[in-house]
């Protein structure tokens, strides 16, 4: 691979996302920000330890679920193209 090909490869634009994907990403981000805010308020206000653990659990699990859904849809989209 020569330098011209490398520069062309670097200059590629990212794939365009559908409006549904953009809205889903914004919703996921809003949920994560809400959970972080609720966790901070709960910790500093001296809230129930059970709620703190539930918020921590949600902060770990929800991003993993969102990522898994994205991988699944990317896989099915590639499979449908072939």
Backbone as a chain_set.jsonl record, in Angstrom:
{"seq": "XXXXXXXXXXXXXXXXXXXXXXXXXXXXXXXXXXXXXXXXXXXXXXXXXXXXXXXXXXXXXXXXXXXXXXXXXXXXXXXXXX", "coords": {"N": [[0.857, -1.167, 0.0], [0.711, 2.094, -0.981], [1.652, 5.531, -0.141], [-0.314, 7.303, -1.059], [-2.648, 5.759, -1.165], [-2.909, 5.199, 1.556], [-3.4, 7.764, 2.602], [-5.819, 8.339, 1.337], [-7.394, 6.414, 2.525], [-7.401, 7.234, 5.175], [-8.808, 9.608, 4.957], [-11.444, 8.956, 4.665], [-14.912, 9.433, 5.073], [-16.978, 9.084, 7.989], [-19.443, 6.457, 8.358], [-22.779, 7.153, 7.293], [-25.413, 7.756, 9.502], [-28.669, 6.543, 10.308], [-31.744, 8.299, 11.044], [-33.089, 7.028, 13.075], [-31.05, 5.626, 14.385], [-29.56, 7.772, 15.356], [-31.406, 8.994, 17.099], [-31.741, 6.889, 18.907], [-29.172, 6.704, 19.976], [-28.96, 9.192, 21.226], [-31.001, 8.926, 23.118], [-29.985, 6.829, 24.667], [-27.683, 8.05, 25.664], [-28.854, 10.124, 27.141], [-30.203, 8.61, 29.079], [-28.026, 7.422, 30.419], [-26.716, 9.704, 31.405], [-28.732, 10.627, 33.111], [-28.79, 8.515, 34.974], [-26.226, 8.744, 36.094], [-26.399, 11.286, 37.255], [-28.484, 10.83, 39.1], [-27.219, 8.941, 40.71], [-25.088, 10.417, 41.822], [-26.522, 12.364, 43.264], [-27.898, 10.691, 45.035], [-25.791, 9.531, 46.497], [-24.486, 11.728, 47.746], [-26.595, 12.783, 49.183], [-27.046, 10.955, 51.068], [-28.571, 8.643, 50.613], [-30.483, 5.563, 50.33], [-28.554, 2.6, 50.555], [-29.176, 0.413, 48.957], [-30.415, 1.513, 46.721], [-28.297, 2.909, 45.664], [-26.611, 0.798, 44.891], [-28.268, -0.367, 42.973], [-28.362, 1.668, 41.04], [-25.651, 1.742, 40.304], [-25.424, -0.823, 39.231], [-27.194, -0.565, 37.047], [-25.803, 1.354, 35.596], [-23.701, -0.14, 34.684], [-24.844, -2.295, 33.297], [-26.753, -1.273, 31.347], [-25.246, 0.21, 29.278], [-23.823, -1.989, 28.233], [-25.885, -3.587, 27.238], [-26.952, -1.864, 25.269], [-24.737, -1.746, 23.559], [-24.544, -4.424, 22.808], [-26.953, -4.73, 21.396], [-26.438, -3.024, 19.276], [-24.265, -4.339, 18.039], [-25.576, -6.687, 17.259], [-27.481, -5.707, 15.37], [-25.741, -4.598, 13.464], [-24.475, -6.94, 12.615], [-26.629, -8.405, 11.524], [-27.326, -6.687, 9.481], [-25.065, -6.784, 7.812], [-25.171, -9.471, 7.143], [-27.54, -9.614, 5.698], [-26.875, -8.183, 3.434], [-25.221, -9.88, 2.005]], "CA": [[0.0, 0.0, 0.0], [1.548, 3.287, -1.048], [1.228, 6.645, 0.709], [-1.552, 7.884, -1.565], [-3.75, 4.904, -0.714], [-3.061, 5.38, 3.0], [-4.037, 9.056, 2.831], [-7.219, 8.231, 0.925], [-8.077, 5.593, 3.525], [-7.573, 8.073, 6.373], [-9.732, 10.682, 4.683], [-12.807, 8.482, 4.479], [-15.889, 9.975, 6.01], [-17.634, 8.024, 8.748], [-20.695, 6.056, 7.726], [-23.921, 7.986, 7.662], [-26.322, 7.066, 10.402], [-30.073, 6.847, 10.084], [-32.317, 9.115, 12.114], [-33.423, 6.132, 14.181], [-29.818, 5.375, 15.127], [-29.191, 8.998, 16.061], [-32.324, 9.146, 18.223], [-31.441, 5.84, 19.883], [-27.926, 7.079, 20.653], [-29.263, 10.309, 22.123], [-31.79, 8.397, 24.233], [-29.071, 6.072, 25.518], [-26.838, 9.027, 26.348], [-29.692, 10.8, 28.137], [-30.422, 7.66, 30.172], [-26.783, 7.271, 31.172], [-26.514, 10.948, 32.155], [-29.717, 10.628, 34.188], [-28.35, 7.562, 35.996], [-25.061, 9.309, 36.776], [-26.903, 12.371, 38.103], [-29.221, 10.222, 40.216], [-26.24, 8.301, 41.588], [-24.378, 11.463, 42.561], [-27.456, 12.94, 44.236], [-28.172, 9.677, 46.05], [-24.61, 9.337, 47.345], [-24.238, 12.898, 48.583], [-27.745, 13.037, 50.049], [-27.094, 9.889, 52.054], [-29.716, 7.798, 50.286], [-30.481, 4.127, 50.624], [-27.468, 1.878, 49.868], [-29.741, -0.463, 47.933], [-30.639, 2.314, 45.511], [-26.967, 3.189, 45.118], [-26.163, -0.406, 44.189], [-29.107, -0.532, 41.783], [-27.899, 2.639, 40.047], [-24.357, 1.271, 39.8], [-25.708, -1.977, 38.376], [-27.782, -0.054, 35.809], [-24.746, 2.04, 34.834], [-22.85, -1.156, 34.062], [-25.6, -3.18, 32.412], [-27.393, -0.606, 30.218], [-24.349, 0.395, 28.126], [-23.514, -3.302, 27.65], [-27.059, -3.991, 26.455], [-26.999, -1.02, 24.073], [-23.659, -2.171, 22.681], [-24.928, -5.723, 22.264], [-27.994, -4.507, 20.385], [-25.79, -2.435, 18.098], [-23.511, -5.404, 17.373], [-26.554, -7.58, 16.629], [-28.035, -5.087, 14.174], [-24.667, -4.518, 12.471], [-24.267, -8.286, 12.094], [-27.745, -8.77, 10.669], [-27.281, -5.846, 8.285], [-24.03, -7.338, 6.948], [-25.621, -10.771, 6.655], [-28.58, -9.396, 4.696], [-26.261, -7.684, 2.197], [-24.561, -10.99, 1.277]], "C": [[0.903, 1.23, 0.0], [0.939, 4.415, -0.22], [-0.089, 7.262, 0.252], [-2.761, 7.082, -1.092], [-3.986, 5.064, 0.78], [-3.773, 6.689, 3.31], [-5.512, 9.03, 2.427], [-8.022, 7.451, 1.961], [-8.339, 6.397, 4.796], [-8.648, 9.121, 6.173], [-11.17, 10.242, 4.485], [-13.728, 9.101, 5.517], [-16.54, 8.828, 6.769], [-18.956, 7.652, 8.085], [-21.839, 6.956, 8.175], [-24.882, 7.147, 8.496], [-27.747, 7.464, 10.09], [-30.59, 7.68, 11.251], [-32.67, 8.263, 13.313], [-32.195, 5.848, 15.031], [-29.398, 6.597, 15.929], [-30.086, 9.201, 17.274], [-32.06, 8.107, 19.308], [-30.168, 6.184, 20.658], [-28.159, 8.226, 21.629], [-30.063, 9.847, 23.333], [-30.909, 7.618, 25.201], [-28.173, 7.022, 26.311], [-27.618, 9.753, 27.438], [-29.949, 9.888, 29.336], [-29.178, 7.515, 31.04], [-26.501, 8.534, 31.996], [-27.489, 11.059, 33.326], [-29.276, 9.697, 35.317], [-27.154, 8.098, 36.783], [-25.495, 10.425, 37.73], [-27.632, 11.82, 39.322], [-28.268, 9.565, 41.205], [-25.514, 9.338, 42.44], [-25.275, 12.077, 43.629], [-27.715, 11.958, 45.377], [-26.992, 9.504, 47.004], [-24.418, 10.523, 48.279], [-25.393, 13.233, 49.518], [-27.888, 11.961, 51.115], [-28.284, 8.964, 51.849], [-29.493, 6.337, 50.647], [-29.341, 3.427, 49.865], [-27.974, 0.937, 48.785], [-29.978, 0.267, 46.621], [-29.305, 2.646, 44.851], [-26.45, 1.984, 44.333], [-26.975, -0.646, 42.917], [-28.677, 0.431, 40.676], [-26.55, 2.233, 39.468], [-24.538, 0.083, 38.855], [-26.25, -1.512, 37.022], [-26.73, 0.641, 34.95], [-23.788, 1.056, 34.165], [-23.621, -1.926, 32.997], [-26.162, -2.463, 31.186], [-26.441, -0.337, 29.053], [-23.974, -0.924, 27.442], [-24.665, -3.79, 26.779], [-27.153, -3.175, 25.174], [-25.932, -1.44, 23.07], [-23.983, -3.517, 22.035], [-25.991, -5.603, 21.187], [-27.374, -3.944, 19.116], [-24.996, -3.498, 17.326], [-24.455, -6.339, 16.632], [-27.093, -6.975, 15.336], [-26.975, -4.905, 13.091], [-24.43, -5.872, 11.818], [-25.391, -8.672, 11.142], [-27.762, -7.936, 9.393], [-26.236, -6.376, 7.297], [-24.504, -8.653, 6.33], [-26.677, -10.607, 5.571], [-28.022, -8.885, 3.376], [-25.683, -8.822, 1.365], [-25.555, -11.909, 0.661]], "O": [[1.754, 1.385, 0.875], [-0.152, 4.273, 0.333], [-0.891, 7.697, 1.078], [-3.77, 7.649, -0.672], [-5.132, 5.066, 1.229], [-4.647, 6.733, 4.175], [-6.353, 9.629, 3.098], [-9.176, 7.776, 2.242], [-9.39, 6.249, 5.42], [-9.335, 9.488, 7.126], [-12.03, 11.065, 4.171], [-13.364, 9.265, 6.681], [-16.643, 7.718, 6.247], [-19.521, 8.446, 7.333], [-21.852, 7.452, 9.301], [-25.118, 5.973, 8.21], [-28.008, 8.587, 9.659], [-29.96, 7.757, 12.306], [-32.564, 8.72, 14.451], [-32.28, 5.83, 16.259], [-28.929, 6.467, 17.06], [-29.602, 9.539, 18.354], [-32.147, 8.415, 20.497], [-30.104, 5.974, 21.869], [-27.613, 8.228, 22.732], [-29.835, 10.319, 24.447], [-31.067, 7.732, 26.417], [-27.937, 6.809, 27.5], [-27.101, 9.973, 28.534], [-29.915, 10.342, 30.479], [-29.276, 7.49, 32.267], [-26.093, 8.44, 33.154], [-27.121, 11.526, 34.404], [-29.379, 10.056, 36.49], [-27.08, 7.925, 37.999], [-25.023, 10.504, 38.864], [-27.423, 12.287, 40.442], [-28.49, 9.629, 42.414], [-25.347, 9.151, 43.645], [-24.845, 12.288, 44.763], [-27.748, 12.348, 46.544], [-27.195, 9.347, 48.208], [-24.208, 10.34, 49.478], [-25.193, 13.895, 50.536], [-28.765, 12.053, 51.975], [-28.93, 8.552, 52.814], [-28.459, 5.95, 51.19], [-29.182, 3.639, 48.663], [-27.276, 0.69, 47.802], [-29.77, -0.29, 45.543], [-29.198, 2.662, 43.625], [-25.914, 2.137, 43.236], [-26.429, -1.079, 41.902], [-28.634, 0.051, 39.506], [-26.329, 2.367, 38.264], [-23.886, -0.001, 37.814], [-25.821, -2.0, 35.976], [-26.756, 0.535, 33.724], [-23.136, 1.4, 33.179], [-23.098, -2.178, 31.911], [-26.06, -2.992, 30.08], [-26.802, -0.635, 27.914], [-23.826, -0.974, 26.221], [-24.44, -4.342, 25.702], [-27.405, -3.731, 24.104], [-26.19, -1.485, 21.867], [-23.724, -3.719, 20.848], [-25.934, -6.301, 20.175], [-27.742, -4.339, 18.01], [-25.055, -3.546, 16.097], [-24.172, -6.741, 15.504], [-27.154, -7.658, 14.313], [-27.283, -5.046, 11.907], [-24.21, -5.951, 10.609], [-25.132, -9.209, 10.065], [-28.169, -8.425, 8.338], [-26.482, -6.416, 6.091], [-24.271, -8.917, 5.15], [-26.704, -11.385, 4.617], [-28.611, -9.115, 2.32], [-25.66, -8.733, 0.137], [-25.175, -12.887, 0.017]]}, "num_chains": 1, "name": "protein.A"}
